[in-house]
Amino acid sequence: MAMGYVAAVVGLALFLLPPNGEMPRSYQVVLTGFALALWSFSDGLFGRFSLILALIEAVLLLRLSIGWTYLFVGAFGAPAEP
C-alpha cells in the first residue's frame, strides 16, 4: 500500500515537471530513477541497506510512477492540437 502512495506522489511530480501536461523527458525519468534508488537504499520499504533489493525496489517504483504519470497525462494533459 505504501509503495502505491510513493509511486503516486512521484508520478504526480513527473507530471508537473516541465513540459507541463506532457510525458517527462527521458533525462527526467533517469534522474528520478537514480533518486528512487538512493531513497530505496537509505530509507526504502524493503531495500534498506541492500544494493540489489534497493535497485529492484527503485525499478518497481519507477515503473509504477510512470504508470501514474500516464494516468495524469491522459486525464489532465494538454489537449492535442488540431
C-alpha positions in Angstrom: 0.0 0.0 0.0 2.8 2.5 0.9 4.5 1.7 -2.4 1.5 2.8 -4.2 1.4 6.1 -2.4 5.0 6.8 -3.1 4.6 5.9 -6.7 1.5 8.2 -7.0 3.5 11.1 -5.5 6.5 10.5 -7.8 4.1 10.2 -10.8 2.5 13.5 -9.9 5.9 15.1 -9.6 6.9 13.7 -13.0 3.6 15.1 -14.5 4.2 18.5 -13.1 7.8 18.8 -14.3 8.2 21.0 -17.4 6.9 20.5 -20.0 3.7 20.6 -18.0 0.9 18.3 -19.2 3.1 16.0 -21.3 5.2 13.0 -20.6 8.5 13.8 -18.9 11.7 13.9 -20.9 14.0 10.8 -20.8 16.6 12.6 -18.7 14.0 13.5 -16.1 12.9 9.8 -15.8 16.6 8.7 -15.5 17.3 11.2 -12.7 14.1 10.2 -11.0 15.2 6.5 -11.2 18.6 7.5 -9.5 16.8 9.4 -6.8 14.4 6.5 -6.2 17.4 4.1 -6.0 19.1 6.4 -3.5 15.9 6.7 -1.4 15.3 2.9 -1.5 18.9 2.2 -0.3 18.8 4.7 2.5 15.1 4.5 3.7 13.2 2.2 1.4 10.4 -0.2 2.1 12.3 -3.4 1.7 15.6 -2.4 0.1 17.2 -0.7 3.0 21.0 -1.0 3.0 20.9 -3.8 0.4 22.0 -2.6 -3.0 20.3 -5.3 -5.0 17.0 -5.0 -3.2 17.2 -1.2 -3.4 17.6 -1.4 -7.2 14.7 -3.8 -7.6 12.6 -1.6 -5.4 13.6 1.5 -7.4 12.7 -0.2 -10.7 9.3 -1.2 -9.4 8.7 2.3 -8.0 9.8 3.9 -11.2 7.5 1.6 -13.3 4.5 2.4 -11.1 5.3 6.1 -11.1 5.4 6.1 -14.9 2.1 4.4 -14.9 0.7 7.1 -12.7 2.2 9.7 -15.0 0.4 8.2 -18.0 -2.8 8.3 -16.0 -2.3 12.0 -15.1 -1.4 12.9 -18.7 -4.4 11.1 -20.0 -6.8 12.8 -17.5 -5.3 16.3 -17.2 -2.8 16.6 -20.0 -2.5 19.3 -22.6 -5.1 19.0 -25.3 -3.9 17.8 -28.7 -3.6 20.5 -31.3 -5.7 20.1 -34.4 
